[in-house]
Amino acid sequence: MASHFEELVGPNLVNAKGEEVPSSEALEGKKYVMLYFSAHWCPPCRQYTPVLAEAYNAHKKYITSGNNNEVEDEDVGEIEVVFVSLDSVQSEYDQYRGTMPWLSVPFSNLHKLRIKDDLSGKYGVRGIPDLIVLDGSSGEVVSRNGRGEYSNYFKGEYQAASSGCIVL
């Protein structure tokens, strides 16, 4: 049950097609939920987003192709990423979100519901890009260094990321 995620990210998320979906349904049954703090105006974020997207897509392909049956691996499971934007202009948010294959907190909810500020404070986000890994069942923090450890979670074939960060 993913209802605790509703409290974190709000009642709805935006999928890659731009459609709003209920958070509880979109995050239900995921092994990990990753909160991706990023912004259009951040050059290291714009470098990291395609790398994370490649890993995300490779993992989806790995899961759906049945490759995970070759080796019994308890760590293989569905992963969902949720974009938590630090953009302050909706057109920049919309443009940047359009490059992402995962879910996003709706722009209006970032500010109206204070989701951006609440999540940044709760998880100690001090720089971007930042990727917080949560257990999909409990919502507990698995890693605060998902950006450095993402390859431990995403399976499949993809290229590793280079370093870069903007301190807030």
DSSP file with accessible surface (Angstrom, degrees, kcal/mol):
  #  RESIDUE AA STRUCTURE BP1 BP2  ACC     N-H-->O    O-->H-N    N-H-->O    O-->H-N    TCO  KAPPA ALPHA  PHI   PSI    X-CA   Y-CA   Z-CA
    1    1 A M              0   0  174      0, 0.0     3,-0.3     0, 0.0    24,-0.1   0.000 360.0 360.0 360.0 130.8    0.0    0.0    0.0
    2    2 A A    >>  +     0   0    3     22,-0.3     3,-1.7     1,-0.2     4,-0.8   0.148 360.0 117.8-107.5  20.2    1.5    3.3   -1.1
    3    3 A S  H >>  +     0   0   55      1,-0.3     4,-1.0     2,-0.2     3,-0.7   0.822  69.9  64.0 -61.7 -29.7   -0.8    5.7    0.9
    4    4 A H  H 3> S+     0   0   45     -3,-0.3     4,-1.0     1,-0.2    -1,-0.3   0.807  96.1  60.2 -63.8 -24.4    2.1    7.1    2.9
    5    5 A F  H <> S+     0   0    0     -3,-1.7     4,-3.2     1,-0.2     5,-0.4   0.823  94.4  62.3 -71.8 -29.3    3.5    8.4   -0.5
    6    6 A E  H <X S+     0   0   75     -4,-0.8     4,-1.8    -3,-0.7    -1,-0.2   0.898 101.9  51.9 -58.7 -40.2    0.4   10.5   -0.9
    7    7 A E  H  < S+     0   0  172     -4,-1.0    -1,-0.2     2,-0.2    -2,-0.2   0.843 116.4  40.9 -64.9 -32.2    1.4   12.4    2.2
    8    8 A L  H  < S+     0   0   25     -4,-1.0    -2,-0.2     2,-0.1    -1,-0.2   0.938 130.9  19.5 -80.5 -51.1    4.9   12.9    0.8
    9    9 A V  H  < S-     0   0    0     -4,-3.2     3,-0.2     1,-0.3    -3,-0.2   0.422 109.2-108.2-106.5  -0.8    4.2   13.8   -2.9
   10   10 A G     <  -     0   0    6     -4,-1.8    -1,-0.3    -5,-0.4    -2,-0.1  -0.241  43.9 -63.3  96.0 173.6    0.6   14.8   -2.8
   11   11 A P  S    S+     0   0   61      0, 0.0    12,-2.4     0, 0.0    13,-0.4   0.761 114.0  33.5 -71.8 -25.9   -2.6   13.1   -4.1
   12   12 A N  E     -A   22   0A  51     10,-0.3     2,-0.3    -3,-0.2     8,-0.1  -0.942  58.9-165.5-133.2 154.1   -1.6   13.2   -7.8
   13   13 A L  E     -A   21   0A   0      8,-2.8     8,-3.0    -2,-0.3     2,-0.5  -0.866  25.1-119.4-127.2 164.4    1.4   12.9  -10.0
   14   14 A V  E     -AB  20 104A  12     90,-3.2    90,-1.9    -2,-0.3     6,-0.2  -0.919  27.1-146.0-106.4 127.9    2.0   13.7  -13.6
   15   15 A N    >   -     0   0   30      4,-2.9     3,-2.3    -2,-0.5    87,-0.1  -0.266  36.4 -89.5 -84.8 179.0    3.1   10.8  -15.9
   16   16 A A  T 3  S+     0   0   54     85,-0.3    86,-0.1     1,-0.3    84,-0.1   0.744 127.5  57.6 -62.8 -21.6    5.4   11.1  -18.9
   17   17 A K  T 3  S-     0   0  170      2,-0.1    -1,-0.3    84,-0.1     3,-0.1   0.459 120.3-108.4 -85.0  -4.3    2.4   11.8  -21.1
   18   18 A G  S <  S+     0   0   36     -3,-2.3     2,-0.3     1,-0.3    -2,-0.1   0.556  75.6 134.9  88.8  10.4    1.4   14.8  -19.0
   19   19 A E        -     0   0  102      1,-0.0    -4,-2.9     0, 0.0    -1,-0.3  -0.721  57.1-119.7 -95.3 141.1   -1.6   13.1  -17.5
   20   20 A E  E     -A   14   0A 112     -2,-0.3    -6,-0.2    -6,-0.2    -8,-0.0  -0.606  34.3-178.7 -79.0 136.4   -2.4   13.3  -13.8
   21   21 A V  E     -A   13   0A  34     -8,-3.0    -8,-2.8    -2,-0.3     2,-0.2  -0.970  36.7 -94.3-132.2 148.0   -2.6   10.0  -12.0
   22   22 A P  E  >  -A   12   0A  48      0, 0.0     4,-2.5     0, 0.0   -10,-0.3  -0.441  29.7-138.8 -63.2 130.5   -3.3    9.1   -8.4
   23   23 A S  H  > S+     0   0    0    -12,-2.4     4,-2.1     1,-0.2     5,-0.2   0.900 100.4  55.9 -56.1 -44.6   -0.1    8.9   -6.4
   24   24 A S  H  > S+     0   0   33    -13,-0.4     4,-0.7     1,-0.2   -22,-0.3   0.894 112.7  41.2 -60.9 -39.4   -1.3    5.8   -4.5
   25   25 A E  H  4 S+     0   0  134     -3,-0.2     3,-0.4     1,-0.2    -1,-0.2   0.909 114.0  51.9 -73.0 -42.5   -2.0    3.9   -7.7
   26   26 A A  H  < S+     0   0   21     -4,-2.5    -2,-0.2     1,-0.2    -1,-0.2   0.811 118.3  36.4 -66.5 -29.1    1.2    5.0   -9.5
   27   27 A L  H >< S+     0   0    0     -4,-2.1     3,-1.4    -5,-0.2    -1,-0.2   0.475  86.9 122.7-104.8  -1.4    3.5    4.0   -6.6
   28   28 A E  T 3< S+     0   0  120     -4,-0.7   109,-0.1    -3,-0.4    -3,-0.0  -0.332  79.7   8.0 -65.0 134.1    1.7    0.9   -5.5
   29   29 A G  T 3  S+     0   0   68      1,-0.2    49,-0.3   107,-0.2    -1,-0.2   0.535  88.0 144.3  77.6   8.0    3.9   -2.3   -5.5
   30   30 A K    <   -     0   0   27     -3,-1.4    -1,-0.2   106,-0.3    49,-0.2  -0.562  46.7-148.2 -80.5 141.6    7.2   -0.6   -6.3
   31   31 A K  S    S+     0   0   71     47,-2.5   105,-2.9     1,-0.3   106,-0.4   0.912  86.0  14.2 -71.3 -42.6   10.3   -2.0   -4.6
   32   32 A Y  E     -cD  79 135A  24     46,-1.4    48,-2.1   103,-0.3     2,-0.5  -0.988  60.6-160.6-133.6 145.5   11.8    1.5   -4.5
   33   33 A V  E     -cD  80 134A   0    101,-2.3   101,-2.9    -2,-0.4     2,-0.5  -0.998  17.2-159.7-120.7 124.9   10.5    5.0   -5.0
   34   34 A M  E     -cD  81 133A   0     46,-3.0    48,-3.2    -2,-0.5     2,-0.7  -0.929   8.3-148.1-111.0 127.3   13.2    7.6   -5.8
   35   35 A L  E     -cD  82 132A   0     97,-2.7    97,-2.5    -2,-0.5     2,-0.8  -0.851  14.2-159.1 -94.2 118.0   12.7   11.3   -5.3
   36   36 A Y  E     -cD  83 131A   0     46,-3.1    48,-3.2    -2,-0.7     2,-0.6  -0.866   3.2-164.3-105.6 106.2   14.6   13.2   -7.9
   37   37 A F  E     +cD  84 130A   0     93,-2.8    93,-2.1    -2,-0.8     2,-0.3  -0.806  34.5 130.5 -90.4 121.3   15.3   16.8   -6.9
   38   38 A S  E     -c   85   0A   0     46,-1.5    48,-2.4    -2,-0.6    49,-0.3  -0.943  37.3-147.8-161.3 171.6   16.4   18.8  -10.0
   39   39 A A    >   -     0   0    0     -2,-0.3     3,-1.3    46,-0.2     7,-0.2  -0.990  25.9-125.1-155.2 149.2   15.8   21.9  -12.0
   40   40 A H  T 3  S+     0   0   38     -2,-0.3     6,-0.1     1,-0.2    -1,-0.1   0.845 110.2  56.4 -58.3 -38.3   15.9   23.1  -15.6
   41   41 A W  T 3  S+     0   0  107     -3,-0.1    -1,-0.2     4,-0.1    46,-0.0   0.514  86.9  93.2 -77.5  -3.3   18.3   26.0  -14.7
   42   42 A C    <>  -     0   0    0     -3,-1.3     4,-2.2     1,-0.2     3,-0.3  -0.807  59.9-160.4 -99.6 108.8   20.9   23.6  -13.2
   43   43 A P  H  > S+     0   0   66      0, 0.0     4,-1.5     0, 0.0     5,-0.2   0.906  93.0  50.7 -56.9 -44.1   23.6   22.5  -15.8
   44   44 A P  H  > S+     0   0   21      0, 0.0     4,-2.2     0, 0.0     5,-0.2   0.876 110.1  52.2 -62.5 -31.3   24.7   19.4  -13.7
   45   45 A C  H  > S+     0   0    0     -3,-0.3     4,-3.0     1,-0.2    -5,-0.1   0.929 106.9  51.2 -66.4 -44.2   21.0   18.4  -13.5
   46   46 A R  H  < S+     0   0  113     -4,-2.2    -1,-0.2     1,-0.2    -6,-0.1   0.762 113.2  47.2 -66.7 -22.3   20.5   18.7  -17.3
   47   47 A Q  H  X S+     0   0  124     -4,-1.5     4,-0.6    -5,-0.2    -1,-0.2   0.851 116.1  43.1 -80.8 -38.2   23.6   16.4  -17.6
   48   48 A Y  H  X S+     0   0    9     -4,-2.2     4,-2.8    -5,-0.2     3,-0.3   0.846  99.6  70.2 -78.9 -34.3   22.4   13.9  -15.1
   49   49 A T  H  X S+     0   0    3     -4,-3.0     4,-2.9     1,-0.2     5,-0.2   0.908  99.3  47.3 -54.5 -47.5   18.8   13.6  -16.1
   50   50 A P  H  > S+     0   0   76      0, 0.0     4,-2.2     0, 0.0    -1,-0.2   0.874 112.5  51.1 -64.0 -32.0   19.5   11.8  -19.4
   51   51 A V  H  X S+     0   0   29     -4,-0.6     4,-2.1    -3,-0.3    -2,-0.2   0.936 112.9  44.6 -67.7 -45.7   21.8    9.4  -17.6
   52   52 A L  H  X S+     0   0    0     -4,-2.8     4,-2.9     1,-0.2     5,-0.2   0.909 112.3  53.0 -64.6 -39.6   19.2    8.6  -15.0
   53   53 A A  H  X S+     0   0   11     -4,-2.9     4,-2.9    -5,-0.3     5,-0.2   0.899 107.7  51.0 -62.8 -39.5   16.6    8.3  -17.8
   54   54 A E  H  X S+     0   0   82     -4,-2.2     4,-2.5    -5,-0.2    -1,-0.2   0.929 112.6  45.7 -63.9 -43.1   18.7    5.8  -19.6
   55   55 A A  H  X S+     0   0    0     -4,-2.1     4,-2.4     2,-0.2    -2,-0.2   0.920 113.3  50.4 -65.1 -42.6   19.1    3.7  -16.4
   56   56 A Y  H  X S+     0   0   12     -4,-2.9     4,-2.3     2,-0.2    -2,-0.2   0.940 113.8  44.2 -60.7 -48.6   15.4    4.0  -15.7
   57   57 A N  H  X S+     0   0   82     -4,-2.9     4,-2.4     2,-0.2    -1,-0.2   0.889 112.5  52.1 -66.4 -38.3   14.5    2.9  -19.2
   58   58 A A  H  X S+     0   0   14     -4,-2.5     4,-2.6    -5,-0.2    -1,-0.2   0.901 110.2  49.4 -64.5 -38.9   17.1    0.1  -19.2
   59   59 A H  H  X S+     0   0    4     -4,-2.4     4,-2.8     2,-0.2    -2,-0.2   0.922 109.7  50.4 -65.9 -44.1   15.6   -1.2  -15.9
   60   60 A K  H  X S+     0   0   58     -4,-2.3     4,-2.5     1,-0.2     5,-0.2   0.923 113.3  46.5 -58.8 -44.2   12.1   -1.1  -17.2
   61   61 A K  H  X S+     0   0  153     -4,-2.4     4,-2.2     2,-0.2     6,-0.3   0.910 111.3  51.9 -64.7 -41.6   13.2   -3.1  -20.3
   62   62 A Y  H  X>S+     0   0   45     -4,-2.6     5,-1.0    93,-0.3     6,-0.7   0.921 112.5  45.5 -60.0 -45.6   15.2   -5.5  -18.1
   63   63 A I  H ><5S+     0   0   37     -4,-2.8     3,-0.8     1,-0.2    -2,-0.2   0.932 116.8  43.4 -65.3 -46.7   12.1   -6.2  -15.9
   64   64 A T  H 3<5S+     0   0  116     -4,-2.5    -1,-0.2     1,-0.2    -2,-0.2   0.762 107.7  59.2 -75.2 -23.4    9.7   -6.6  -18.8
   65   65 A S  H 3<5S-     0   0   62     -4,-2.2    -1,-0.2    -5,-0.2    -2,-0.2   0.590 107.6-121.1 -81.7 -10.0   12.0   -8.8  -20.9
   66   66 A G  T X<5S+     0   0   25     -3,-0.8     3,-2.0    -4,-0.5     4,-0.3   0.559  71.0 133.9  84.4   7.4   12.3  -11.4  -18.2
   67   67 A N  G > < +     0   0   65     -5,-1.0     3,-1.4     1,-0.3     4,-0.5   0.783  62.6  69.8 -61.1 -24.3   16.0  -11.1  -17.8
   68   68 A N  G 3  S+     0   0   42     -6,-0.7     5,-0.4     1,-0.3    -1,-0.3   0.590  86.0  67.8 -73.0  -5.5   15.6  -11.1  -14.1
   69   69 A N  G <  S+     0   0  119     -3,-2.0    -1,-0.3     1,-0.2    -2,-0.2   0.668  83.5  72.8 -84.0 -17.0   14.6  -14.7  -14.2
   70   70 A E  S <  S+     0   0  155     -3,-1.4     2,-0.4    -4,-0.3    -1,-0.2   0.878 109.4  25.0 -64.8 -38.3   18.0  -15.9  -15.2
   71   71 A V  S    S-     0   0   95     -4,-0.5     2,-0.7    -3,-0.2    -1,-0.2  -0.994  86.2-120.7-129.1 129.9   19.4  -15.2  -11.7
   72   72 A E        +     0   0  176     -2,-0.4     2,-0.4    -3,-0.1    -3,-0.1  -0.602  43.5 170.3 -69.7 114.5   17.4  -15.1   -8.5
   73   73 A D    >   -     0   0   57     -2,-0.7     3,-1.5    -5,-0.4    -2,-0.1  -0.935  27.8-165.4-135.0 108.4   18.0  -11.6   -7.3
   74   74 A E  T 3  S+     0   0  176     -2,-0.4    -1,-0.1     1,-0.3    -2,-0.0   0.727  88.7  64.2 -64.0 -23.0   15.9  -10.2   -4.4
   75   75 A D  T 3  S+     0   0   81      2,-0.0     2,-0.5    77,-0.0    -1,-0.3   0.574  79.9  96.7 -80.6  -8.8   17.0   -6.7   -5.3
   76   76 A V    <   +     0   0   19     -3,-1.5     2,-0.3    -8,-0.1    -3,-0.1  -0.703  50.8 120.1 -84.2 127.5   15.3   -6.7   -8.7
   77   77 A G        -     0   0   15     -2,-0.5     2,-0.1    76,-0.3   -47,-0.1  -0.969  66.4 -60.4-170.2 173.0   11.9   -5.1   -8.6
   78   78 A E        -     0   0   90    -49,-0.3   -47,-2.5    -2,-0.3   -46,-1.4  -0.436  48.5-164.5 -69.7 139.0   10.0   -2.2  -10.0
   79   79 A I  E     -c   32   0A   2    -48,-0.2     2,-0.4   -49,-0.2   -46,-0.2  -0.972   5.4-165.8-124.1 137.7   11.4    1.2   -9.4
   80   80 A E  E     -c   33   0A  14    -48,-2.1   -46,-3.0    -2,-0.4     2,-0.4  -0.986   6.6-153.8-124.1 138.4    9.6    4.5   -9.8
   81   81 A V  E     -c   34   0A   0     -2,-0.4    22,-1.4   -48,-0.2     2,-0.5  -0.886   5.1-159.6-105.1 139.9   11.2    7.9   -9.9
   82   82 A V  E     -ce  35 103A   0    -48,-3.2   -46,-3.1    -2,-0.4     2,-0.5  -0.981  14.2-137.9-123.4 117.9    9.3   11.1   -8.9
   83   83 A F  E     -ce  36 104A   0     20,-2.8    22,-2.6    -2,-0.5     2,-0.6  -0.623  14.7-169.1 -76.0 122.5   10.6   14.4  -10.1
   84   84 A V  E     -c   37   0A   0    -48,-3.2   -46,-1.5    -2,-0.5     2,-0.2  -0.935  20.7-147.3-112.6 102.2   10.5   17.1   -7.4
   85   85 A S  E     -c   38   0A   0     -2,-0.6   -46,-0.2    20,-0.3   -48,-0.1  -0.478  24.9-168.7 -78.9 140.2   11.3   20.3   -9.3
   86   86 A L        +     0   0   23    -48,-2.4   -47,-0.2    -2,-0.2     2,-0.1   0.166  53.2 122.2-104.3  14.0   13.1   23.3   -7.9
   87   87 A D        -     0   0    0    -49,-0.3     3,-0.0     1,-0.1    -2,-0.0  -0.477  47.7-163.2 -72.0 147.7   12.1   25.4  -10.9
   88   88 A S  S    S+     0   0   93     -2,-0.1     2,-0.5     1,-0.1    -1,-0.1   0.480  72.2  70.8-109.3  -4.5   10.1   28.5  -10.2
   89   89 A V  S  > S-     0   0   61      1,-0.1     4,-2.1     2,-0.0     3,-0.4  -0.961  71.0-148.0-116.4 124.1    8.8   29.1  -13.7
   90   90 A Q  H  > S+     0   0   97     -2,-0.5     4,-3.2     1,-0.2     5,-0.2   0.867  96.3  56.5 -62.2 -37.3    6.1   26.7  -14.9
   91   91 A S  H  > S+     0   0   81      1,-0.2     4,-2.3     2,-0.2    -1,-0.2   0.894 109.5  46.5 -63.9 -35.7    7.2   26.8  -18.6
   92   92 A E  H  > S+     0   0   62     -3,-0.4     4,-2.6     2,-0.2     5,-0.2   0.907 112.8  50.1 -70.3 -40.3   10.7   25.7  -17.6
   93   93 A Y  H  X S+     0   0    4     -4,-2.1     4,-3.2     2,-0.2     5,-0.3   0.945 112.1  48.0 -58.7 -49.0    9.3   23.0  -15.4
   94   94 A D  H  X S+     0   0   62     -4,-3.2     4,-1.7     1,-0.2    -2,-0.2   0.916 113.1  47.2 -60.9 -44.1    7.0   21.8  -18.3
   95   95 A Q  H  < S+     0   0  132     -4,-2.3     4,-0.3    -5,-0.2    -1,-0.2   0.936 116.9  42.6 -63.9 -46.7    9.9   21.8  -20.8
   96   96 A Y  H >< S+     0   0    7     -4,-2.6     3,-2.0     1,-0.2    -2,-0.2   0.920 111.1  54.6 -67.3 -44.2   12.3   20.0  -18.5
   97   97 A R  H >< S+     0   0   37     -4,-3.2     3,-2.2     1,-0.3    -1,-0.2   0.860  97.4  67.1 -58.1 -33.7    9.6   17.5  -17.3
   98   98 A G  T 3< S+     0   0   56     -4,-1.7    -1,-0.3     1,-0.3    -2,-0.2   0.656  94.2  57.9 -63.4 -14.1    9.0   16.6  -20.9
   99   99 A T  T <  S+     0   0   84     -3,-2.0    -1,-0.3    -4,-0.3    -2,-0.2   0.430  93.1  87.5 -92.3   0.2   12.5   15.1  -21.1
  100  100 A M    <   -     0   0    8     -3,-2.2     4,-0.0    -4,-0.2   -51,-0.0  -0.855  59.9-158.2-110.3 136.2   11.8   12.6  -18.3
  101  101 A P  S    S+     0   0   35      0, 0.0   -85,-0.3     0, 0.0     2,-0.1   0.418  73.1  69.8 -87.2   2.8   10.2    9.2  -18.6
  102  102 A W  S    S-     0   0    2      1,-0.2   -20,-0.1   -87,-0.1    -2,-0.1  -0.372  90.9 -70.0-112.0-171.4    9.0    9.0  -15.0
  103  103 A L  E     - e   0  82A  13    -22,-1.4   -20,-2.8    -2,-0.1     2,-0.3  -0.383  41.3-161.2 -81.2 158.5    6.4   10.7  -12.7
  104  104 A S  E     -Be  14  83A   0    -90,-1.9   -90,-3.2   -22,-0.3   -20,-0.2  -0.988  26.2-112.7-138.8 147.6    6.5   14.3  -11.5
  105  105 A V        -     0   0    0    -22,-2.6   -20,-0.3    -2,-0.3   -92,-0.2  -0.653  52.7-102.6 -72.4 129.1    4.9   16.3   -8.7
  106  106 A P    >>  -     0   0    5      0, 0.0     4,-1.5     0, 0.0     3,-0.6  -0.285  26.7-121.4 -55.8 141.2    2.5   18.7  -10.5
  107  107 A F  H >> S+     0   0   25      1,-0.3     4,-0.9     2,-0.2     3,-0.5   0.894 110.9  52.4 -53.0 -45.6    4.0   22.2  -10.6
  108  108 A S  H 3> S+     0   0   58      1,-0.2     4,-2.7     2,-0.2     3,-0.4   0.871 107.8  52.0 -63.0 -34.4    1.1   23.8   -8.8
  109  109 A N  H <> S+     0   0   13     -3,-0.6     6,-1.4     1,-0.2     4,-1.0   0.780  96.2  68.4 -73.5 -26.0    1.4   21.3   -5.9
  110  110 A L  H << S+     0   0    0     -4,-1.5     6,-1.4    -3,-0.5     7,-0.5   0.891 120.4  17.7 -57.1 -39.0    5.1   22.0   -5.5
  111  111 A H  H >< S+     0   0   77     -4,-0.9     3,-0.8    -3,-0.4    -2,-0.2   0.869 125.5  51.3-101.0 -49.3    4.3   25.4   -4.2
  112  112 A K  H 3< S+     0   0  152     -4,-2.7    -3,-0.2     1,-0.3    -2,-0.1   0.896 123.7  31.4 -59.8 -44.2    0.6   25.3   -3.2
  113  113 A L  T 3< S-     0   0   77     -4,-1.0    -1,-0.3    -5,-0.4    -3,-0.1   0.336 106.6-126.1 -94.9   3.1    1.0   22.2   -1.0
  114  114 A R    <>  +     0   0  132     -3,-0.8     4,-2.8     1,-0.1     5,-0.2   0.754  60.9 145.4  58.6  28.7    4.6   23.2   -0.1
  115  115 A I  H  >  +     0   0    9     -6,-1.4     4,-2.9     2,-0.2     5,-0.4   0.927  66.1  51.9 -63.1 -44.3    5.8   19.7   -1.3
  116  116 A K  H  > S+     0   0   41     -6,-1.4     4,-2.4     1,-0.2     5,-0.2   0.951 115.7  40.2 -58.1 -50.2    9.1   21.0   -2.7
  117  117 A D  H  > S+     0   0   67     -7,-0.5     4,-2.3     2,-0.2     5,-0.2   0.910 116.4  49.9 -67.5 -42.7   10.0   22.8    0.6
  118  118 A D  H  X S+     0   0   88     -4,-2.8     4,-2.7     2,-0.2    -2,-0.2   0.934 115.3  42.1 -63.6 -45.9    8.7   20.0    2.8
  119  119 A L  H  X S+     0   0    4     -4,-2.9     4,-2.3    -5,-0.2     6,-0.3   0.905 113.0  52.7 -69.9 -40.7   10.5   17.2    1.0
  120  120 A S  H  <>S+     0   0   19     -4,-2.4     5,-2.3    -5,-0.4     4,-0.4   0.920 115.5  42.1 -59.4 -42.9   13.8   19.2    0.6
  121  121 A G  H ><5S+     0   0   51     -4,-2.3     3,-0.9    -5,-0.2    -2,-0.2   0.932 112.7  52.3 -69.3 -45.2   13.7   19.8    4.4
  122  122 A K  H 3<5S+     0   0  128     -4,-2.7    -2,-0.2     1,-0.2    -1,-0.2   0.880 119.2  34.9 -59.5 -40.2   12.7   16.3    5.4
  123  123 A Y  T 3<5S-     0   0   10     -4,-2.3    -1,-0.2    -5,-0.2    -2,-0.2   0.321 108.5-118.1-102.7   8.4   15.5   14.7    3.3
  124  124 A G  T < 5 -     0   0   34     -3,-0.9     2,-0.5    -4,-0.4    -3,-0.2   0.851  40.0-175.7  64.0  37.4   18.2   17.4    3.9
  125  125 A V      < +     0   0    6     -5,-2.3    -1,-0.2    -6,-0.3     3,-0.1  -0.550  17.1 158.8 -71.5 117.9   18.5   18.3    0.2
  126  126 A R        +     0   0  166     -2,-0.5    42,-4.0     1,-0.3     2,-0.3   0.444  62.5  20.2-117.7  -8.5   21.4   20.9    0.1
  127  127 A G  E    S-G  167   0B  11     40,-0.3    -1,-0.3   -90,-0.0    40,-0.3  -0.980  82.4 -88.3-156.5 159.1   22.4   20.6   -3.5
  128  128 A I  E    S+G  166   0B   0     38,-2.6    38,-3.4    -2,-0.3   -90,-0.1  -0.947  91.9  43.6-130.0 151.4   21.0   19.3   -6.9
  129  129 A P  S    S+     0   0    2      0, 0.0     2,-0.4     0, 0.0   -91,-0.2   0.520  77.8 163.5 -73.0 149.0   20.8   17.0   -8.6
  130  130 A D  E     -D   37   0A  27    -93,-2.1   -93,-2.8    -2,-0.1     2,-0.4  -0.996  22.5-164.4-138.2 141.5   19.8   14.8   -5.7
  131  131 A L  E     -D   36   0A   0     -2,-0.4    15,-2.0    13,-0.3    16,-0.6  -0.966   4.1-166.2-132.6 111.8   18.2   11.4   -5.6
  132  132 A I  E     -D   35   0A   1    -97,-2.5   -97,-2.7    -2,-0.4     2,-0.5  -0.882  12.3-147.3-100.9 126.5   16.7   10.0   -2.4
  133  133 A V  E     -DF  34 143A   0     10,-2.9     9,-3.3    -2,-0.5    10,-1.8  -0.843  17.4-173.3 -99.3 123.7   15.9    6.3   -2.5
  134  134 A L  E     -DF  33 141A   0   -101,-2.9  -101,-2.3    -2,-0.5     2,-0.3  -0.890  32.1-107.0-114.8 147.2   12.9    5.2   -0.4
  135  135 A D  E  >  -D   32   0A  52      5,-2.9     4,-2.3    -2,-0.4  -103,-0.3  -0.556  27.0-139.7 -67.9 128.8   11.6    1.7    0.3
  136  136 A G  T  4 S+     0   0    5   -105,-2.9  -106,-0.3    -2,-0.3  -107,-0.2   0.731  97.0  43.2 -67.4 -21.9    8.5    1.2   -1.8
  137  137 A S  T  4 S+     0   0   93   -106,-0.4    -1,-0.2  -108,-0.1  -106,-0.1   0.906 129.1  20.0 -88.1 -47.5    6.7   -0.6    1.0
  138  138 A S  T  4 S-     0   0   56      2,-0.1    -2,-0.2  -134,-0.0     3,-0.1   0.681  88.5-130.2 -98.5 -23.1    7.5    1.4    4.1
  139  139 A G     <  +     0   0   10     -4,-2.3    -3,-0.1     1,-0.3     2,-0.1   0.469  58.8 144.2  81.4   2.1    8.5    4.8    2.6
  140  140 A E        -     0   0  133      1,-0.1    -5,-2.9    -6,-0.1    -1,-0.3  -0.395  60.4 -94.5 -74.1 152.2   11.7    4.7    4.8
  141  141 A V  E     +F  134   0A  53     -7,-0.2    -7,-0.3     1,-0.2     3,-0.1  -0.484  39.7 174.4 -68.9 127.4   15.0    6.0    3.5
  142  142 A V  E    S-     0   0A  62     -9,-3.3     2,-0.3     1,-0.4    -8,-0.2   0.761  73.1  -2.7 -96.3 -40.9   17.1    3.4    1.9
  143  143 A S  E     -F  133   0A  10    -10,-1.8   -10,-2.9     1,-0.1    -1,-0.4  -0.970  40.8-164.6-154.6 138.3   19.8    5.8    0.7
  144  144 A R  S    S+     0   0  136     -2,-0.3   -13,-0.3   -12,-0.2     3,-0.2   0.397  94.6  62.9 -94.3  -2.2   20.3    9.6    0.7
  145  145 A N    >>  +     0   0   85      1,-0.2     4,-1.6   -15,-0.1     3,-0.5  -0.290  57.1 137.4-116.4  45.1   23.0    9.1   -2.0
  146  146 A G  H 3>  +     0   0    0    -15,-2.0     4,-1.4    -3,-0.3   -14,-0.2   0.831  68.4  62.2 -61.1 -31.0   20.9    7.7   -4.8
  147  147 A R  H 34 S+     0   0   46    -16,-0.6    -1,-0.2     1,-0.2     3,-0.2   0.905 112.2  36.2 -62.6 -39.7   22.7    9.8   -7.3
  148  148 A G  H <4 S+     0   0   53     -3,-0.5    -1,-0.2   -17,-0.2    -2,-0.2   0.709 127.8  37.3 -83.6 -19.5   26.0    8.1   -6.5
  149  149 A E  H >< S+     0   0   60     -4,-1.6     3,-2.6     1,-0.1     4,-0.4   0.290  75.8 114.0-115.3   8.0   24.5    4.7   -6.0
  150  150 A Y  G >X S+     0   0    9     -4,-1.4     4,-2.3     1,-0.3     3,-1.9   0.830  72.2  63.6 -55.7 -31.5   21.7    4.5   -8.6
  151  151 A S  G 34 S+     0   0   61      1,-0.3    -1,-0.3     2,-0.2    -2,-0.1   0.692  92.4  65.0 -69.4 -13.8   23.5    1.7  -10.5
  152  152 A N  G <4 S+     0   0   95     -3,-2.6    -1,-0.3    -6,-0.1    -2,-0.2   0.675 113.5  32.1 -74.4 -18.4   23.0   -0.5   -7.4
  153  153 A Y  T <4 S+     0   0   24     -3,-1.9     2,-0.5    -4,-0.4   -76,-0.3   0.792 105.2  71.8-106.8 -43.3   19.3   -0.3   -8.0
  154  154 A F     <  -     0   0    3     -4,-2.3     2,-0.2   -78,-0.1    -1,-0.1  -0.683  64.7-163.1 -85.0 125.6   18.8   -0.1  -11.8
  155  155 A K        +     0   0   45     -2,-0.5   -93,-0.3   -99,-0.1     2,-0.2  -0.563  44.6  57.4 -99.1 167.8   19.5   -3.3  -13.7
  156  156 A G  S    S-     0   0   35     -2,-0.2     2,-0.6   -94,-0.1   -97,-0.1  -0.551  92.9 -44.6 105.4-173.7   20.1   -3.6  -17.4
  157  157 A E  S    S+     0   0  185    -99,-0.2     2,-0.3    -2,-0.2    -2,-0.1  -0.852  72.2 126.4-103.8 122.6   22.5   -2.0  -19.8
  158  158 A Y        -     0   0   46     -2,-0.6     2,-0.3  -100,-0.1  -107,-0.1  -0.971  56.1 -93.7-162.7 165.5   23.3    1.7  -19.6
  159  159 A Q        -     0   0  146     -2,-0.3  -104,-0.1  -108,-0.1  -105,-0.1  -0.643  40.7-114.3 -91.4 143.5   26.2    4.1  -19.2
  160  160 A A        -     0   0   80     -2,-0.3     2,-0.2     1,-0.1    -1,-0.1  -0.340  32.6-111.1 -74.3 157.0   27.4    5.4  -15.8
  161  161 A A        -     0   0   35    -14,-0.2     2,-0.2     1,-0.1    -1,-0.1  -0.470  18.4-131.8 -87.9 156.3   27.1    9.0  -14.8
  162  162 A S        -     0   0   92     -2,-0.2     2,-0.1     1,-0.1    -1,-0.1  -0.595  36.5 -92.1 -97.0 168.5   29.8   11.6  -14.3
  163  163 A S        +     0   0  111     -2,-0.2     2,-0.2     2,-0.0    -1,-0.1  -0.375  56.0 134.9 -82.8 157.4   30.0   13.8  -11.2
  164  164 A G        +     0   0   20    -35,-0.1     2,-0.3    -2,-0.1  -116,-0.0  -0.651  17.8 175.5 165.2 139.2   28.5   17.3  -10.9
  165  165 A C        -     0   0   70     -2,-0.2     2,-0.5     2,-0.0   -35,-0.0  -0.992  23.0-145.3-157.4 147.8   26.5   19.2   -8.3
  166  166 A I  E     -G  128   0B  51    -38,-3.4   -38,-2.6    -2,-0.3     2,-0.4  -0.984  25.3-139.0-113.5 125.3   25.0   22.6   -7.5
  167  167 A V  E      G  127   0B 120     -2,-0.5   -40,-0.3   -40,-0.3    -2,-0.0  -0.702 360.0 360.0 -86.2 133.4   25.0   23.5   -3.9
  168  168 A L              0   0  100    -42,-4.0    -1,-0.0    -2,-0.4     0, 0.0  -0.565 360.0 360.0 -88.3 360.0   21.8   25.2   -2.6
